[in-house]
Amino acid sequence: MASRLRAFALAATFTLTAFSARAADIPRFEVEASWPKPLPNNWILGQVGGITTDKNGHVWVIHRPKSLTDDEKGASLNPPRSKCCISAPPVLEFDSEGNLLRSWGGPGEGYEWVGREHGIEVSDDGFVWVGGNEANDNAILKFTLDGKFVMQIGKIAPSKGSNDTTQLGKPAETAIDKDANEIYVADGYGNRRVIVFDTNTGAYKRHWGAYGNKPNDDKQAPYDPNAPVSQQFANPVHCVKIASDGLVYVCDRINNRVQVFKKDGSFVKEWFYEKATLGNGAVWDLAVWPDPKQTWLLTADGENNEIRVINRDDGKVVGTLGRSGRNAGQFHWIHAMAVDVKGNVYTAEVDTGKRIQKFKLVSDALK
């Protein structure tokens, strides 16, 4: 009995809805409450603006040192306020067991570091892309795995709008198409588009707005679940992901929807989730399930603080994970999410959440 109670306590809340597939095929998870391992050097994380996994199953995180309060970074004050803590460097790499492998980031020679860290992506050829969403964070930066600067697209300078091809607009997230050497940018908190660049040269390729149309920056009315659906993305355009069949998934966060496109920007379909949600919206991030058919999608909802498991074919929800709270397995402003090849899910929280979590796959959902 005790062992069963212990297992129940560790299991993250996961509710299944009726679905034609066997329940064992649907991803189910348990939180690993001790992941990651304690950071060295008296370090602490601030708001975690992005999380991703690489081809080796390592977990990459970008956090916001400036978001730490004085009591959180007390050891770094002059004179020190308390024994703990000191901000960790902005970029950290962990293995799947939670060991810290390397860290770097911040201002440096030859590039403009962002004012508020947001979004991280690691390409299979060994480069790290990061961005930001402070007022003039209108660029993305490319580094080696060890933090050596390679290239900058855009500038830390005022935005030029949703149809400018040289400057970004507080980009939220990126996705790499390795076969085409292209990087897709969810652009973002300032602009209302997806924009694509060459990963090697930074050259502009194409961009589009909601429904594949030309974006505009006209003032939008506040989201109203009873109004006709918006023909433009709202701010922020918060995520972009690419499936192996070439479909591109975009998080239109405040409009509570996922829009699906072909790589050329042609609109395919859209799905709405928790349409009555106000505040910060219901679609914050998305991950593609790593089985051969990429059967499922996971969507992170930072307003309702849950992860939804949805069928990639029709967008129907087949399960949910988590709820609002600060215990292990719960969320406060789940902001970003990643899944590794073994089906383990990693989450990042902002606002006062300021943490990362791991959820281990416990069902047979990878066949």
N, C-alpha and C positions, 0 to 999 in steps of 0.2 A: 504493500500500500504506500509506504513512504517513497519508494522509487517512482511510483506512478504519480504521486503528488509533486515530486521534484521535477519530473518531466513536464508536467502540466505548467508548473511555475515558469519554466524556461521557455516554453513554447510561445511564440508571438501569436496574437489573435489572428486567426485566418478563417474567414467565413466563405463557404462554397455555395454557389447558386446552382440551380438545376442546369445540367448540360449533358449532351448526348455522349460525350467521351467518358471513359472510366475515370472516377475521381482520382485514382492513382496517377493518371497522366497529367493532371493539373499541378503546376508548381505549388508546393507548400514549404514553409520555412520555419526554422527556430532561430531565435536570436542568440548570438554568442556574446554573452554579457561581458566577458573579459577581453573582448577585442576592441581596439588594438592594445598591445602591451604599453605600459607606461612610457612616456616620452623621456629621453635623456635630458641632461643639462638644465633641469628645472623648467623645461619648456611647457607651454600651454597653447591650445588652439583658440583662435577667435572664431568669428562666423566663417563657416566653410562654404566658399562660393562655388566650388566645383569638385567633382570626383569622377574618375574614370579608371578603367583597367586596361592594361597593355597585353600584348600577345603572350607574355610569360605568366599572366595571371597576377601581376603585381598591381597594386592599387595606388593611384596618384591622386593627390589632394592639393587644392589651392585654398588657403584660408586668408583671413583679413586681420593682420596684426593691429591695424588702427582701430578695430572694433573692440579691443580689450579695454575694460574699465580699469581705473587705478587700483581697485582692490584685487583684480585678477592679475595684473602685472606689477604687483607691489614690489617685488624684488628688483625690478629694473629702474625704479624711481631713485632720485638723488635728493636726500638720502633714501635708502630703501625703506619702504613702508612696512614690509612683512617679509617672511622667509620665502614665499612663493608668489609670483612666478615670473618667468621671462617669456616673451613671445617666441614661438618657433619660427624659423624661416617660412616664407609664404608657400613654397612648394616642397612637398614631402612625398617620398615613395615608400610604400610598405609591401612586404610579402603577404601571402594569404593567411599566414599565422599571426600577423600583426606586428612583426618586427620592422623597425624603421631601417631602411636601407640607405637612403641619402636624402639630403635636403639642400635647398638653395633658394635664390630669388631675392627680389628687391631691386632698388636702383643700382645701376652699374654703368660701366664705360660703353659709350656708343649707341645707347638706346634709351627710350623713355619708358620707365616703369609706370604701371597704371596706378590710379589713385585709390580704387576699391576693386580688389581682385574678384573676378567673376568668370568661371568657365575654364576647363582644362581638357586637353585632348592629347593623346600620345599615338603617333603614327607607327605602323609596323616597321618603317625604315629608320626608326630611332630618333624622332624629333618630338619636342613638347611644345604645344601651342597654348598660349594663355591670353586672357583678355580682362577687361574691366568695365565697370558701369558707373563710375563717378562722372561728374558733369562733362568733362572733356576727354573721357576715356574712349576715344573714337579710333581705336587701333587694336590689332592683334599682334602678338609677338611670337616668334619661333626661336626655340633654343635646342641645343643638344640635350641628351639625357643628363649630362653633368652640369647643365646650366650655362653653357657657352652661347652667347647671342649669335643668331644666324640672320634673321630678317625681321622687318617690321612692315606690316601692311596698314596704311592709314597713319594718323598722327594723334598725339595728345594735344588736341586743339579743337575749336568749335566745329560742330557737325555742319555739313553742307546739304543735308536732307536725304530723303529716301531714294532719290534717283541719281545721286552723285556716285561716280564709279571709282573715285580715288580715296574717299574718306568713309569711315564707318560711323555708326550712331549708337554708341554704348552697347556693343555686341554682347549677347548673353552666353552663347555656346557655339561650338564648331563640330563638324563631322568630316572625316577624311574619306574620300573615294580613292583608294590606293591604285586601282587599275587605271584611272583617268588622271592621276596626279592633280586632284582638285580638292579644295577645302571649301565646304559649305558653311556659311555663317548665319546663325539666327540673329538678325540685326534689327531690332533688339529692344533696348529700353528707350532709345531715341528715335530710331528709324522703324519702318513697318514693312520689313521684307526679309527674304532669304537672298543672299548674295554669294557668288561663287568666284574663287580665285584659283590660279595655278599655284600649286604648293611649292614649286621650285623657283619660279620667277616673281610671284606675287601679282602677275598680270590679271586684270579683270576678265571674267568670262561672261557672266550673265546675272540677272537678278529678276525677282518677281515678288508680287504681293499676294494677298488672299485671293483664292480662286484663280491664281495664275495671272491676275491682272496687274497693270502698272500701279505701284503703290503711290499714295499721296500722303501729305502731312497735314491735311485739314483737321481742324479741331473736331474731336468726336464727342458725342453725347456719352454720359456715364452708361455703363452696361445695364441693360434692362432685360431680364429674362422673358418679358412679355412683348418686347419690341421685335420687329423684323431683324433677322440676323445681319450682322455687320458685313459689308462687302469689302472692308479693309481689316487687316490685322490690327488689334489693339496693342498698346505697349504694356508689358514687354512681349515681343516675339521671343519665347524663352527657351526653346530647344529645337534642334534639328538632328534627325537620325536617318541613316541609310540602311535599308535591308538588302540582302543578297540578290533579290530579284529586281533591284533598281528602284523600288519605291522609296520616296523621301517623305518622312513624317515630321510635321512641324507642330510645336505647342503654341497655340494662341491662348495664352494663359487666362487673361481676364474674360475673354469670350467663351471660356469653358469648353474649348473644342480642340480636336486634333484634325488638321487638314493633311491630306495625302496627295502627293504629286509624283509625276515622272521626273527624271533628272533634268529634263529641258524646261521644267516649270509648268508643264501641263497639269491642270487640276484633275484629280481622279475621284475623290470622295471626301467626306468629312464625318466625324462623329462628335457628339456632344456628351459631356459628363457632368452630372450634378448641376443642371442648368440654373437652378435657383441660387447657386452660390454667388455671393457678392464679395466684397473685400478684395482680396488678392487673387481670386480666381481658383479654378479647380484642376488646371492642367499645367504643371510646373516642369516636369521632365518626363522622359520616355526612354525605355531600354528595350532592345530587340532580344528575344529569347534565343539561346545559342544551340537549340536542337537543329538537325539538318534542314528541316522545313521552316525554321523560325516561326513556329506555330503560334506563339504568344507574343504579346507586348506587355510590358509593365509600365504603368503611368504613376508618377508621384504627384500627390495633391497636397500642397503646403497650407491650404486654407482649412481643409477638412482633415488633414494630417493622416492620410492613409495612402497605401499603394494599391492600385487596382491591377488585377491580372485580366487581360482582355484577349479575345480571339482575334488574331491578326487578319483573318478573312473578313469578318463582319463587324468587328469592334465591340461585340457583346462582352459584358463583364461576367467573368466566371468565378471570381474570388476577390477578397480584399485582405489587406494585411495592415495592422496597426490602428492607432487612434491617438487623439491628443493626450499628451502627458510627458513626463520626464523620466519614467522608469525605462529600463531596458526593453526594447521592442516597441516603445511608444515614440511619438514624434512631437517636436515643437518646430513648426515651419520647416518641414522636409523640403529641401531646396533642389537637390540634385541626387542622382542615383546612377549606379552602374551595376552590371552583371558580368561575372567572369565565365570562362568556358565550362566550368563545373556547375554553373547555375547558382552560385552564391551571389547574394545581392548586397551591395554596399551603399549606404545612404549618408547624406551630408545635410546638416541643419544650420540655419542662419538665425537672425534675431537673437534671442537669448539662449537658443538651443546649443550652438557652438560645439558640436560634436559630430563624430562619425560612428556608424554602427555596421555590423556584419550580420547577415541573416543566412544561415546555412540551409541549402536545399535538402529536404528530407523526404521528397517523393520521387517517383521514377518518371521524371518529366523531360528527359533528354533524348529519348529514342525517336 
